[in-house]
Amino acid sequence: MGKDKLRKFAEVSKMTHVLEPSKEEMIHGSDVLRGKWNVELFKNEAPITLELACGKGEYTLALGRMFPQHNHIGVDIKGNRIWRGAKTSASEKLPNVAFLRTRIESIDSFFSPNEVDQIWITFPDPQKKGKRARKRLTHPEFLDKYRKIMKPGGRVNLKTDSSTLFDFTLDVILEQGLKVIHQSIDIYTIGIKKFPDELNTLMETKTHYERMWLEDGKQIKFISFEL
């Protein structure tokens, strides 16, 4: 492991707004903040939004800035990626932003029922090979995990460049009879009709990967649906 990664890991380990479970806790979960994120960490009763596979936390930070009345938690397994978002949130003194380092497969072990209001999934690995479909973050098995921690009618927002993932998600939504709130196959050309102005502004927040895909001429897709 390079010295730069070690330095970042050391910095993250000292940040009080970053939870880093042990390998054992990643498998079996942790009761450190489960059901107590608002009481123990944020010190309020505001709604909680998760960004899954958050990478450097661009959307977690954007959400934190735009919606100070809500709490926002970025989730990723890569500590050196979380470091960037955690560092920025600390320097900007965003009291409503935190990070959790774990695998998404274990997400229902770190939150209690009805603890989460909304989920954002921004440019996850689309797992293009059919045999890896179960790894897609909108696969029914993942949606079942989200249901365990979300309030009834909680919203899932997916932003992706991948037609494979987008079409797969539409199929899952149709199969499960879920309610679609908003969708667009090209948010920067077609746009999203009847989308609140504040969220239109949020949609223009571009992650590292999104900028790459736009430079390659790819369309950016979005869908929001209720569980």
C-alpha positions in Angstrom: 0.0 0.0 0.0 1.4 3.4 -1.0 2.3 6.1 1.5 -0.4 8.4 0.3 -3.1 5.9 0.9 -1.7 5.2 4.4 -1.7 8.9 5.1 -5.4 9.2 4.0 -6.4 6.2 6.0 -4.7 7.7 9.1 -6.5 11.0 8.6 -9.9 9.3 8.1 -9.5 7.2 11.3 -9.4 10.4 13.3 -12.5 12.0 11.8 -15.5 11.8 14.1 -17.9 12.1 11.2 -16.6 8.9 9.5 -17.6 5.4 10.7 -15.1 2.7 9.8 -16.4 -0.7 11.0 -14.1 -3.6 11.5 -14.1 -6.5 9.0 -16.3 -8.5 11.4 -18.7 -5.6 11.7 -18.9 -5.3 8.0 -20.1 -8.8 7.8 -22.4 -8.9 10.8 -23.2 -5.3 11.2 -22.6 -2.8 14.1 -24.8 -1.4 16.8 -22.5 1.6 17.3 -24.9 3.9 15.4 -27.6 1.6 14.2 -30.9 3.4 15.0 -28.9 6.2 16.6 -27.4 8.2 13.7 -29.4 11.2 14.5 -29.2 11.1 18.3 -25.5 10.1 18.6 -23.9 11.7 15.5 -26.0 14.5 14.1 -27.7 15.5 17.3 -31.0 16.2 15.7 -34.1 14.4 14.3 -33.8 15.4 10.6 -34.5 13.0 7.7 -31.6 10.9 6.6 -30.4 10.6 2.9 -27.8 8.0 1.8 -25.5 8.1 -1.2 -24.5 4.6 -1.9 -21.2 3.8 -3.6 -20.5 7.5 -3.1 -16.9 7.5 -4.3 -15.4 10.9 -3.4 -18.8 12.0 -2.1 -19.6 14.7 -4.6 -23.4 14.1 -4.3 -23.2 13.7 -0.5 -21.5 17.1 -0.3 -23.9 18.7 -2.8 -26.9 17.4 -0.9 -25.5 18.6 2.4 -25.0 22.1 1.1 -28.4 22.3 -0.7 -30.5 20.7 2.0 -29.1 21.7 5.4 -32.4 20.7 7.0 -31.6 17.0 6.2 -28.7 14.7 7.2 -26.6 13.0 4.5 -24.4 9.9 4.7 -22.1 8.8 2.0 -21.4 5.0 1.9 -18.4 3.4 0.1 -15.9 0.6 0.8 -12.9 2.6 -0.5 -11.4 4.5 2.3 -9.1 6.6 0.1 -12.2 7.8 -1.9 -14.2 8.6 1.2 -11.2 10.6 2.4 -11.8 13.3 -0.2 -15.4 13.9 0.7 -14.8 13.6 4.4 -11.9 16.1 4.2 -14.1 18.6 2.2 -17.1 18.3 4.6 -14.8 18.9 7.5 -13.1 22.0 6.0 -16.5 23.4 5.0 -17.9 22.6 8.5 -20.9 20.8 7.2 -22.6 19.4 10.4 -25.1 17.4 8.4 -22.7 15.3 6.4 -21.1 11.9 7.5 -19.5 8.9 5.8 -19.8 5.1 6.4 -17.1 2.8 5.1 -18.7 -0.6 4.3 -20.0 -2.8 1.5 -23.5 -2.0 0.2 -24.4 -5.6 0.7 -24.3 -4.9 4.5 -26.2 -1.7 4.4 -29.2 -3.1 6.3 -26.9 -4.0 9.2 -26.0 -0.4 9.9 -29.4 1.2 9.9 -32.7 0.4 11.7 -36.1 0.1 10.1 -37.6 3.5 9.1 -34.3 5.2 9.7 -33.6 6.3 6.1 -35.8 8.6 4.0 -34.1 8.7 0.7 -31.3 7.0 -1.3 -29.1 8.3 -4.1 -27.1 6.0 -6.4 -24.8 7.9 -8.7 -22.8 6.2 -11.4 -22.4 2.8 -9.8 -20.6 0.0 -11.6 -23.3 -1.2 -14.0 -22.1 -4.8 -13.9 -22.7 -5.2 -17.6 -22.2 -9.0 -17.8 -25.5 -10.7 -17.3 -24.1 -13.2 -14.8 -23.2 -10.3 -12.5 -26.7 -8.8 -12.5 -27.2 -9.6 -8.8 -24.4 -7.1 -8.1 -26.3 -4.2 -9.6 -27.4 -1.8 -6.9 -31.0 -1.8 -8.2 -31.3 -5.6 -8.2 -34.4 -6.9 -6.3 -32.1 -8.3 -3.6 -30.6 -4.8 -2.9 -34.1 -3.2 -3.0 -35.1 -5.6 -0.3 -32.2 -4.4 1.8 -33.2 -0.8 1.2 -36.8 -1.6 2.2 -35.6 -2.8 5.6 -34.1 0.5 6.5 -36.3 3.0 4.6 -39.5 4.7 5.7 -42.6 3.5 3.7 -42.7 5.3 0.4 -38.9 6.1 0.6 -37.4 7.3 -2.6 -34.5 5.8 -4.6 -32.8 8.0 -7.1 -30.5 6.5 -9.8 -28.2 8.6 -12.0 -26.2 6.7 -14.6 -24.7 6.7 -18.1 -25.3 3.0 -18.5 -28.3 1.9 -20.7 -27.8 -1.6 -19.4 -28.3 -0.5 -15.8 -31.1 2.0 -16.6 -33.1 -0.6 -18.6 -32.5 -3.2 -16.0 -33.8 -0.9 -13.3 -36.9 0.0 -15.4 -37.6 -3.8 -15.7 -37.3 -4.3 -12.0 -39.6 -1.3 -11.3 -42.2 -2.7 -13.7 -42.0 -6.3 -12.3 -42.5 -5.0 -8.7 -45.2 -2.4 -9.6 -43.2 0.5 -8.1 -44.2 4.1 -8.6 -41.9 6.2 -10.8 -41.6 9.8 -9.7 -39.3 11.2 -12.4 -37.3 9.8 -15.3 -35.2 11.0 -18.2 -33.0 9.2 -20.7 -30.9 12.4 -21.3 -31.1 14.9 -18.5 -28.9 17.5 -20.2 -30.7 17.5 -23.5 -34.3 16.4 -22.8 -34.3 17.4 -19.2 -36.7 16.3 -16.5 -40.3 17.6 -16.8 -41.9 18.9 -13.6 -38.8 18.4 -11.6 -38.4 21.0 -8.7 -36.0 23.8 -9.6 -33.8 23.0 -6.6 -33.4 19.4 -7.7 -32.7 20.5 -11.3 -29.8 22.4 -9.8 -28.7 19.4 -7.9 -28.9 17.2 -11.0 -26.2 19.4 -12.6 -23.7 18.3 -9.9 -21.2 16.3 -11.8 -19.2 13.5 -10.3 -15.7 12.5 -11.5 -17.1 9.7 -13.6 -20.0 11.8 -15.0 -17.6 14.3 -16.4 -15.7 11.5 -18.1 -18.8 10.1 -19.7 -20.0 13.5 -20.9 -16.7 14.1 -22.6 -17.2 10.7 -24.3 -20.6 12.0 -25.6 -22.7 9.6 -23.4 -26.2 10.5 -22.4 -26.9 10.8 -18.6 -30.0 9.0 -17.4 -32.0 9.5 -14.3 -34.9 7.7 -12.6 -36.5 8.3 -9.2 -39.0 5.7 -7.8 -40.7 4.8 -4.5 -40.2 1.6 -2.6 
